[in-house]
Amino acid sequence: MKHALYLPFLLLLAACTPGNQPKDYSNSKPLVTAPFEKLDTLATNDWWNRPDNPIINLKVPRSEVVAFGLYSVSNNTLKLSAQLYPLYPDESREVRLEVKKADGWKEIQTSKVNDLGWSALFRVTDWDSTLDTPYRILHGDSATFEGLIRKDPTDNGSISMAALSCNSNRDRGDRANFVRNINLQDPDLMFFAGDQSYDHTEHTAAWLKFGQQFKETFRTRPCITIPDDHDIGQGNLWGENGKKAARMQGDDGGYFYHDQYVKMVERCQTAHLPDPFDPTPIEQGIGVYYTNLMIGGVDFAIIEDRKFKSGPGGKIPQQGPRPDHIRNPDYDPASIDVEGLQLLGDRQLAFLDQWGAESQGVMKAVLSQTGFCGGAHIHGDSTNRLHADLDSNGWPQTGRNKALEKIRAAGAVHIAGDQHLATVIKHGIDEFGDGPWAFVVPAIVNNYYSRWWWPADEKAGAHPITATRLPWTGDYLDGFNNKITMYAYVNPESPSSGSGYGLIRFNKENKSVTFECWPREADVSKGDVGQFEGWPFTVAMGGE
């Protein structure tokens, strides 16, 4: 792929044009040349000369140029990422952070806006986590975004987290029902597990659209966002330690698009997370963000289950129309679990080892993009039955089992997205049920590429779950011969076509975790009534 020459970004600090609207820039030359071609074109170079686009209006009034902020607080350090709409050539590249004290608003830090992605990061040490602190991000004379840095809810008997993923561009409408329900439930933490953007080569515009849709859920609470394959422009991703992929499909392993584009996406989505456990970059200088975040006495490990994973192309026998889809029911699963394949990689396994050993007695959860098994039989439409999907973390099996052993040793549950198909599964490593609990949350939008849990023989597994009307529960081997026990699932015939979100409640007093699964069109003001069949579902932390 041919790329443009990378030129240093010019950061001009000239004052903004007076008034709410800028002057005419139609004949201005671009001040920035992006280090890549045909990527993020709506928000780079002379972006103001672009025609209207179907994603979002980027030519906002100057009083609205601060789009949103994302934050986390860890080890008395506040990290807050400010996201702006694109700036005109002579607008300031500086944003300011103010907090409200007893005697009024006080500026505590300034930060430079990066012209690639239009974000800026504030990092404030010695943060007082015992107080609710109003904040605002300011740009120029009139632009502001206000929110609240919540105090750490350490005294609460339970901690809750809303979890979402897969925000398809097939529906560019608002997310008012999600926002209303989540704010009524008032979780302590937001988690977006990936695919916040589906406009593969236009991340900035799509990321701004995501913020427009969901900012009222994270304006006043900490938020974890982690990018998945669609965010960095690929339908599937096997990062393989950051190597360059030869094909857009990426099945040979690595990243297809320019490394600066990948870095931009990760900076916009993850810069506000706590500092990474080991910040050493991978190949192409791509960074890492795996880390942990303690909220209210619950410890969340945030991992990257795509970044180090081996690609299947050329490494295992192809047994379907594409290297990652196995359509041969007679294949030997052991034949694809070849030596040398990676899933989480040695670095993240070492992180999970240390994290699991620390803070004994603390409730723990692992957050990642996708599930550690093949939890779906049918993909896309009823004719596409797959025996195994190598995009899932059911493969490679040896790597899957190593990861689950670490999660089990930590006494943690696993929360993920990506699959579009909500499930509650008890993993098995050596025997059925000896692994950790896992909750994969539904897609935000699920009417474009659905998945089904639908065994070919249409029979329940051994030891079916009698507390639900769902027909196909119990012990199964997935397409990789991994042992799983299916407790609940949401096929697309369910309310809201299976679209919705998860809410996870960590009860610190009795060390239990309750998984809730809400349809998109539900009304949470009516109580538990209206959840998907099989939910709410409560498990003992680190046990049966």
Secondary structure, DSSP 8 states (H G I E B T S, - for coil): -----------------SSSS----TT---S---SSSSSSGGGSSSGGGS---SS------GGG-EEEEEEEEETTEEEEEEEE----TTS--EEEEEEEETTEEEEEEEEE-BTTTTEEEEEESS--TTS-EEEEEEETTTEEEEEEE----TT-SEEEEEEEB---TT--S--HHHHHHHHHH--SEEEE-S-S---TT-HHHHHHHHHHHHHHHHTTS-EEE---TGGGT-SS---GGG-B-SSTT-TTSSB-S-HHHHHHHHHHHHTTS---SS----GGG-----EEEEETTEEEEE--TTTT----TTTS---SSBTTEE--TT--GGGGS-TT--SSHHHHHHHHHHHHHSSTT-EEEEE-SS-SS---SEEESTT-B-SEETTSTT-SHHHHHHHHHHHHHHTEEEEE-SSSS-EEEEEESSSTT-S-EEEE--BSS-SSSEEE---TT----BS--TTS--SS-EEEE-TT--EEEEEEE--TTSGGGG-EEEEEEEETTTTEEEEEEEETT--GGGTTTT--TT-SEEEETT--
